[in-house]
């Protein structure tokens, strides 16, 4: 590699290729005007060491929290008294509660429990509150053994029987005996019956007879009344679907 440029012992023309000139725009040329490629820039010098950061000041001490006061001691709870012994309840079908009614009219409102009992004080018939799969109703339990029907005799021109008796024998023979059947209630009186009979005979003669009628618009076989005119005859009047049927 050539040594440093020496212009003392050389002709200037011999040194043109070793001269470097620039156009001020970042381009370099030798003494003959030919472009010259300049090598990479030198290595940057090492940056100086940063000075140490100053020491932070010590923070002040926090004040101590005040001591909380001691809470008072809770009083002891009093001992609860023993409860009394409950009475023994009667047996019931489902709820353990017995509902029993002894009265002539149907209990109202309807019982809250199935199996409630109602003894009709008018005729001594007992009913049980049941659900038949469609509706709730009072139903008379099946009676076993002999059944005794209550009988009553009529010897007046007019009479209004009740469900207290099942058999009414007419002994009145002066004229027409008019009998007004009781006002049945659905479904309480469904299936109840009253038997009316000529007790002494002779209703076929003259102006005699037994006229049986409903009340409150209730019909007998679809009619307002039925006239019995055969001696010793009797008819069963059955209450069903808000009207009376003869059987």
Secondary structure in CASP SS format (residue, H / E / C, confidence):
PFRMAT SS
TARGET T0000
AUTHOR 0000-0000-0000
METHOD secondary structure of the structure
MODEL  1
X C 1.00
X C 1.00
X C 1.00
X C 1.00
X C 1.00
X C 1.00
X C 1.00
X C 1.00
X C 1.00
X C 1.00
X C 1.00
X H 1.00
X H 1.00
X H 1.00
X H 1.00
X H 1.00
X H 1.00
X H 1.00
X C 1.00
X C 1.00
X E 1.00
X E 1.00
X C 1.00
X C 1.00
X C 1.00
X C 1.00
X C 1.00
X E 1.00
X E 1.00
X C 1.00
X C 1.00
X C 1.00
X C 1.00
X C 1.00
X E 1.00
X C 1.00
X C 1.00
X C 1.00
X C 1.00
X C 1.00
X C 1.00
X C 1.00
X C 1.00
X C 1.00
X C 1.00
X C 1.00
X C 1.00
X C 1.00
X C 1.00
X C 1.00
X C 1.00
X C 1.00
X C 1.00
X C 1.00
X C 1.00
X C 1.00
X C 1.00
X C 1.00
X C 1.00
X C 1.00
X C 1.00
X C 1.00
X C 1.00
X C 1.00
X C 1.00
X C 1.00
X C 1.00
X C 1.00
X C 1.00
X C 1.00
X C 1.00
X C 1.00
X C 1.00
X C 1.00
X C 1.00
X C 1.00
X C 1.00
X C 1.00
X C 1.00
X C 1.00
X C 1.00
X C 1.00
X C 1.00
X C 1.00
X C 1.00
X C 1.00
X C 1.00
X C 1.00
X C 1.00
X C 1.00
X C 1.00
X C 1.00
X C 1.00
X C 1.00
X C 1.00
X C 1.00
X C 1.00
X C 1.00
X C 1.00
X E 1.00
X E 1.00
X E 1.00
X E 1.00
X C 1.00
X C 1.00
X C 1.00
X C 1.00
X C 1.00
X C 1.00
X C 1.00
X C 1.00
X C 1.00
X C 1.00
X C 1.00
X C 1.00
X C 1.00
X E 1.00
X E 1.00
X E 1.00
X E 1.00
X C 1.00
X C 1.00
X C 1.00
X C 1.00
X C 1.00
X E 1.00
X E 1.00
X E 1.00
X E 1.00
X E 1.00
X E 1.00
X C 1.00
X C 1.00
X C 1.00
X C 1.00
X E 1.00
X E 1.00
X E 1.00
X E 1.00
X E 1.00
X C 1.00
X C 1.00
X C 1.00
X C 1.00
X C 1.00
X C 1.00
X C 1.00
X C 1.00
X C 1.00
X C 1.00
X E 1.00
X E 1.00
X E 1.00
X E 1.00
X C 1.00
X C 1.00
X C 1.00
X E 1.00
X E 1.00
X C 1.00
X C 1.00
X C 1.00
X C 1.00
X C 1.00
X C 1.00
X C 1.00
X E 1.00
X E 1.00
X E 1.00
X E 1.00
X C 1.00
X C 1.00
X C 1.00
X C 1.00
X C 1.00
X E 1.00
X E 1.00
X E 1.00
X E 1.00
X E 1.00
X C 1.00
X C 1.00
X C 1.00
X C 1.00
X C 1.00
X C 1.00
X C 1.00
X C 1.00
X C 1.00
X C 1.00
X C 1.00
X C 1.00
X E 1.00
X E 1.00
X E 1.00
X E 1.00
X E 1.00
X E 1.00
X C 1.00
X C 1.00
X C 1.00
X C 1.00
X C 1.00
X C 1.00
X C 1.00
X C 1.00
X C 1.00
X C 1.00
X E 1.00
X E 1.00
X E 1.00
X E 1.00
X E 1.00
X C 1.00
X C 1.00
X C 1.00
X C 1.00
X C 1.00
X C 1.00
X E 1.00
X C 1.00
X C 1.00
X E 1.00
X C 1.00
X E 1.00
X E 1.00
X E 1.00
X E 1.00
X C 1.00
X C 1.00
X C 1.00
X C 1.00
X C 1.00
X E 1.00
X E 1.00
X E 1.00
X E 1.00
X E 1.00
X E 1.00
X E 1.00
X C 1.00
X C 1.00
X E 1.00
X E 1.00
X E 1.00
X E 1.00
X C 1.00
END
